[in-house]
Amino acid sequence: MNLVTAAEIAQARTALADRVRLTPSVPLGGSAVGDMLGGGAVTAKLEHWQRTGTFKVRGALLSIDALDDSQRARGVTAVSAGNHAIATAYAAQSAGVSAKVVMTRSANPLRVGRCRSFGADIVFAETVHEAFDLVAAIQRDEGRAMIHPFDSRSMVLGSGTLGQEILEQVPEVDTVIVPVGGGGLIAGIAAAIKLSRSSCRVIGVEPAGADSMRRSLAANEPQTLSAVDTIADSLGAPFALDFSFAHCRHFVDDVVIVSDADIRAAMRIIRDELGFSVEPACAATTAAALGPLVGQLDGNNTVLLFCGSNIDSLSADAIISAE
């Protein structure tokens, strides 16, 4: 497998320089999150403040850049619970390219509205498995280029630019905790970090009802889930695939599991203590730090990646208060 290189990630940063935000890394000392982590320094990388409200725009822009003229003329397609669809629609509109995206019918209305605001046509699917089937049909029948949500070189390189930012903003980092859906985000971040600082741990977090990467790493090959069941729909990839899996196997130190209850509790802490209304996926890293990783981060300089904010406050509050 031809893994991404540090030079490629640096080139990707140059390509994205004026098109994405350099999101801040903010120390959490004195907050409830910081106080709960055993006295080590805790920093949040606020990528949920990125354009389109998600890290996905980095890889989506690079994916559109990689298309040739004939592909641009036919347009693009994508499959997503929302964030990747929004990012693809934004990147396509920026380049004057048509976009048709498949979203699950349960997608938050704010995400649907943002996707439409960038000019995309939307097709709805009942389940994430059906969504992948529908996007394959669109790709076949309409000749649209697939902007894959996680398993492509462009998506991994886009995430790699985020990893380089973390190293520059928090140069003494010991551990980086990253949400895992399909694996493209952690694949790129882990590659960027390990290629520069091999001693830094990179730990992934999956919901218990969508743990395809943990199972894949245990089996030493990509695995498919028969069903996905989690409130963190942005992390609900139904399978792992070869390219992102290879990077995770090579660069990621561990993947831990959090429950929906853990995620709800973390969303509440982030809202009440930090003042951010975030989607469940964004709270996964905090949930891991306060749950399965308790005691493992003591004395560490830890970065928690906040990955997305595409949820309205009423929906976020409803999730937090649900049992």
C-alpha positions as CSV (number, residue, x, y, z in Angstrom):
1,M,0.0,0.0,0.0
2,N,1.4,3.4,-1.1
3,L,0.9,5.4,2.2
4,V,0.8,9.2,2.1
5,T,4.1,11.1,2.8
6,A,5.0,14.2,4.8
7,A,5.9,15.9,1.6
8,E,2.5,15.2,0.1
9,I,0.7,16.5,3.2
10,A,2.8,19.7,3.0
11,Q,1.9,20.1,-0.6
12,A,-1.8,19.6,0.3
13,R,-1.4,22.4,2.9
14,T,-0.1,24.7,0.2
15,A,-3.0,23.8,-2.1
16,L,-5.5,24.6,0.7
17,A,-3.8,27.6,2.1
18,D,-6.3,30.3,1.3
19,R,-9.4,28.1,1.2
20,V,-9.6,26.6,4.7
21,R,-9.4,28.2,8.1
22,L,-6.5,27.7,10.4
23,T,-8.7,26.6,13.3
24,P,-7.5,27.4,16.8
25,S,-6.1,25.1,19.4
26,V,-7.4,26.2,22.8
27,P,-6.1,25.2,26.3
28,L,-8.8,23.8,28.5
29,G,-7.1,24.4,31.8
30,G,-9.6,25.5,34.5
31,S,-12.5,23.9,32.7
32,A,-14.3,20.8,33.9
33,V,-12.8,18.9,31.0
34,G,-9.2,20.0,31.9
35,D,-9.8,19.4,35.6
36,M,-11.0,15.8,35.1
37,L,-7.9,14.7,33.2
38,G,-5.4,14.1,36.0
39,G,-3.5,17.3,36.0
40,G,-2.1,17.1,32.5
41,A,-2.4,19.9,29.9
42,V,-5.5,19.5,27.8
43,T,-6.0,21.4,24.5
44,A,-9.0,21.3,22.2
45,K,-8.4,21.6,18.4
46,L,-11.5,23.5,17.4
47,E,-12.0,22.1,13.9
48,H,-15.7,22.3,14.3
49,W,-15.2,26.0,13.5
50,Q,-13.9,25.1,10.1
51,R,-15.7,26.3,6.9
52,T,-18.8,24.1,6.5
53,G,-18.6,23.2,10.2
54,T,-16.4,20.2,9.6
55,F,-12.9,19.0,8.8
56,K,-14.4,17.3,5.7
57,V,-14.0,20.4,3.6
58,R,-10.2,19.9,3.5
59,G,-10.4,16.5,1.7
60,A,-13.4,17.5,-0.4
61,L,-11.6,20.5,-1.9
62,L,-8.5,18.4,-2.7
63,S,-10.8,15.8,-4.3
64,I,-12.4,18.3,-6.6
65,D,-8.9,19.7,-7.5
66,A,-7.9,16.2,-8.6
67,L,-10.7,15.9,-11.2
68,D,-10.0,16.3,-14.9
69,D,-12.2,18.5,-17.2
70,S,-14.4,15.6,-18.3
71,Q,-15.1,14.6,-14.7
72,R,-16.0,18.1,-13.8
73,A,-18.4,18.4,-16.7
74,R,-20.3,15.3,-15.5
75,G,-20.3,16.4,-11.8
76,V,-19.7,14.7,-8.6
77,T,-21.6,12.6,-6.0
78,A,-21.1,11.7,-2.4
79,V,-22.7,9.7,0.5
80,S,-23.0,11.1,4.0
81,A,-24.9,11.5,7.2
82,G,-24.4,15.2,6.5
83,N,-21.0,16.6,7.0
84,H,-19.3,15.1,4.0
85,A,-22.3,16.0,1.9
86,I,-22.1,19.7,3.0
87,A,-18.3,19.8,2.4
88,T,-18.7,18.2,-1.1
89,A,-21.5,20.6,-2.0
90,Y,-19.4,23.5,-0.9
91,A,-16.3,22.3,-2.7
92,A,-18.2,21.6,-5.9
93,Q,-19.9,25.0,-5.9
94,S,-16.6,26.7,-5.4
95,A,-15.3,25.0,-8.5
96,G,-18.5,25.4,-10.6
97,V,-19.2,21.7,-10.5
98,S,-22.6,20.0,-10.2
99,A,-23.1,17.9,-7.1
100,K,-25.7,15.2,-6.3
101,V,-25.4,13.7,-2.8
102,V,-27.0,10.9,-0.9
103,M,-28.0,11.5,2.7
104,T,-29.7,9.4,5.3
105,R,-33.3,10.4,5.9
106,S,-32.6,10.9,9.5
107,A,-30.0,13.6,8.8
108,N,-30.4,16.7,10.9
109,P,-32.4,19.3,9.1
110,L,-29.7,21.9,9.6
111,R,-27.3,19.7,7.6
112,V,-29.9,19.2,4.8
113,G,-30.4,23.0,4.6
114,R,-26.7,23.7,4.5
115,C,-26.2,21.2,1.8
116,R,-29.0,22.7,-0.3
117,S,-27.6,26.2,0.3
118,F,-24.5,25.2,-1.6
119,G,-26.6,24.1,-4.6
120,A,-26.5,20.3,-4.3
121,D,-29.3,18.0,-5.3
122,I,-30.1,15.6,-2.5
123,V,-31.3,12.0,-2.6
124,F,-32.4,10.4,0.6
125,A,-31.8,6.8,1.8
126,E,-33.4,5.0,4.8
127,T,-30.2,3.5,6.1
128,V,-26.4,4.1,5.7
129,H,-26.1,0.7,3.8
130,E,-28.8,1.8,1.3
131,A,-27.1,5.2,1.0
132,F,-23.9,3.6,-0.2
133,D,-25.9,1.5,-2.7
134,L,-27.6,4.6,-4.0
135,V,-24.5,6.6,-4.5
136,A,-22.9,3.6,-6.4
137,A,-26.0,3.7,-8.7
138,I,-25.7,7.4,-9.3
139,Q,-22.0,7.0,-10.1
140,R,-22.8,4.2,-12.6
141,D,-25.8,5.7,-14.2
142,E,-24.8,9.4,-14.4
143,G,-21.1,9.1,-14.7
144,R,-20.5,11.3,-11.7
145,A,-17.2,11.1,-9.9
146,M,-17.5,9.7,-6.4
147,I,-16.0,12.0,-3.7
148,H,-15.5,9.3,-1.1
149,P,-16.1,10.2,2.5
150,F,-13.0,8.6,3.8
151,D,-11.2,6.1,1.6
152,S,-9.2,8.2,-0.8
153,R,-5.8,9.8,-1.0
154,S,-7.3,13.2,-1.2
155,M,-9.4,12.7,1.9
156,V,-6.5,11.3,3.9
157,L,-4.2,14.1,2.8
158,G,-6.8,16.7,3.7
159,S,-6.9,15.2,7.2
160,G,-3.1,15.2,7.3
161,T,-3.0,19.0,7.0
162,L,-5.0,19.0,10.2
163,G,-2.4,16.8,11.9
164,Q,0.4,19.2,10.8
165,E,-1.5,22.1,12.3
166,I,-1.8,20.3,15.6
167,L,2.0,19.7,15.8
168,E,2.6,23.4,15.1
169,Q,0.1,24.7,17.5
170,V,0.8,22.2,20.3
171,P,4.5,21.3,19.7
172,E,4.9,19.4,23.0
173,V,1.8,17.2,22.5
174,D,2.0,13.6,23.9
175,T,-1.4,12.2,22.9
176,V,-3.9,13.2,20.2
177,I,-7.4,11.7,20.5
178,V,-9.4,11.6,17.2
179,P,-13.0,10.5,16.4
180,V,-13.3,7.6,14.0
181,G,-16.0,7.0,11.4
182,G,-14.6,5.4,8.2
183,G,-11.1,6.2,9.3
184,G,-10.0,8.9,6.9
185,L,-9.7,11.6,9.5
186,I,-7.5,9.6,11.9
187,A,-5.6,8.1,9.0
188,G,-4.4,11.5,7.9
189,I,-3.8,13.0,11.3
190,A,-1.9,9.9,12.5
191,A,0.2,9.9,9.4
192,A,1.1,13.5,9.7
193,I,2.0,13.2,13.4
194,K,3.9,9.9,13.3
195,L,5.9,11.0,10.3
196,S,7.2,14.0,12.4
197,R,6.9,12.8,16.0
198,S,6.8,9.0,16.3
199,S,6.6,9.2,20.1
200,C,3.3,11.0,20.1
201,R,0.4,8.6,20.7
202,V,-2.7,8.8,18.3
203,I,-5.8,7.2,19.8
204,G,-9.1,6.8,17.9
205,V,-12.6,6.8,19.4
206,E,-15.5,4.9,18.0
207,P,-19.1,4.6,19.2
208,A,-20.0,1.1,20.5
209,G,-22.7,0.8,17.8
210,A,-20.3,1.6,14.9
211,D,-16.9,0.1,15.7
212,S,-15.8,-1.1,12.2
213,M,-12.2,0.2,12.6
214,R,-11.7,-1.5,16.0
215,R,-12.9,-4.8,14.6
216,S,-10.8,-4.3,11.5
217,L,-7.7,-3.8,13.4
218,A,-8.4,-6.8,15.6
219,A,-9.0,-8.9,12.5
220,N,-6.0,-7.4,10.6
221,E,-8.3,-6.7,7.6
222,P,-11.2,-4.3,6.8
223,Q,-14.5,-5.5,8.4
224,T,-18.2,-4.7,7.5
225,L,-20.9,-4.1,10.1
226,S,-24.3,-5.8,9.7
227,A,-26.0,-2.7,11.3
228,V,-25.0,0.7,12.7
229,D,-26.7,1.9,15.9
230,T,-25.4,5.2,17.4
231,I,-26.4,8.8,18.0
232,A,-23.1,9.8,16.5
233,D,-24.3,9.4,12.9
234,S,-21.2,11.2,11.5
235,L,-19.2,8.2,12.9
236,G,-21.6,5.6,11.5
237,A,-19.6,4.2,8.6
238,P,-20.8,0.7,8.0
239,F,-17.4,-0.7,7.0
240,A,-13.7,0.0,6.8
241,L,-11.9,0.1,3.5
242,D,-8.4,-0.7,2.4
243,F,-6.7,2.7,2.0
244,S,-7.7,4.3,5.3
245,F,-7.4,1.0,7.1
246,A,-3.8,0.6,6.0
247,H,-2.9,4.0,7.4
248,C,-4.7,3.2,10.7
249,R,-2.9,-0.1,11.0
250,H,0.5,1.5,10.3
251,F,0.1,4.7,12.3
252,V,-2.6,4.5,15.0
253,D,-1.7,3.3,18.5
254,D,-5.2,2.3,19.7
255,V,-8.9,2.6,19.2
256,V,-11.3,2.8,22.2
257,I,-15.0,2.5,22.4
258,V,-17.6,4.9,24.0
259,S,-21.3,4.4,24.6
260,D,-24.0,6.8,23.5
261,A,-24.5,7.6,27.2
262,D,-20.8,8.6,27.4
263,I,-21.3,10.8,24.3
264,R,-24.4,12.5,25.8
265,A,-22.6,13.2,29.0
266,A,-19.6,14.7,27.1
267,M,-22.0,16.9,24.9
268,R,-23.5,18.2,28.2
269,I,-20.1,19.1,29.6
270,I,-19.0,20.8,26.4
271,R,-22.2,22.8,26.3
272,D,-22.3,23.8,29.9
273,E,-18.6,24.3,30.6
274,L,-17.2,25.4,27.2
275,G,-20.3,27.0,25.7
276,F,-20.2,25.0,22.5
277,S,-23.3,23.2,21.0
278,V,-21.7,20.3,19.2
279,E,-22.8,17.2,17.3
280,P,-22.4,13.8,19.0
281,A,-19.3,12.9,16.9
282,C,-17.6,16.1,18.1
283,A,-18.0,15.0,21.7
284,A,-16.6,11.5,21.2
285,T,-13.0,12.6,22.1
286,T,-14.1,14.2,25.4
287,A,-16.2,11.1,26.1
288,A,-13.1,8.9,25.6
289,A,-10.9,11.1,27.8
290,L,-13.4,11.0,30.6
291,G,-14.2,7.3,30.1
292,P,-12.1,4.5,28.7
293,L,-8.9,6.6,28.8
294,V,-9.2,7.8,32.5
295,G,-5.9,7.3,34.1
296,Q,-4.0,6.9,30.8
297,L,-3.6,10.6,30.2
298,D,-2.3,11.7,33.6
299,G,0.5,14.1,33.2
300,N,0.2,14.1,29.4
301,N,-0.1,17.0,27.0
302,T,-3.3,15.9,25.3
303,V,-5.1,17.3,22.3
304,L,-8.8,16.5,21.8
305,L,-10.0,17.0,18.3
306,F,-13.4,18.7,18.0
307,C,-14.5,17.6,14.5
308,G,-17.9,19.0,13.7
309,S,-20.7,21.4,14.7
310,N,-23.5,20.7,12.1
311,I,-26.4,20.4,14.5
312,D,-29.0,22.9,15.7
313,S,-29.1,23.7,19.4
314,L,-32.6,22.2,19.9
315,S,-31.5,18.9,18.4
316,A,-28.4,18.9,20.5
317,D,-30.3,19.6,23.7
318,A,-32.8,16.8,22.8
319,I,-30.0,14.3,22.4
320,I,-28.4,15.4,25.7
321,S,-31.6,15.0,27.6
322,A,-32.6,11.7,26.1
323,E,-32.3,8.5,28.1
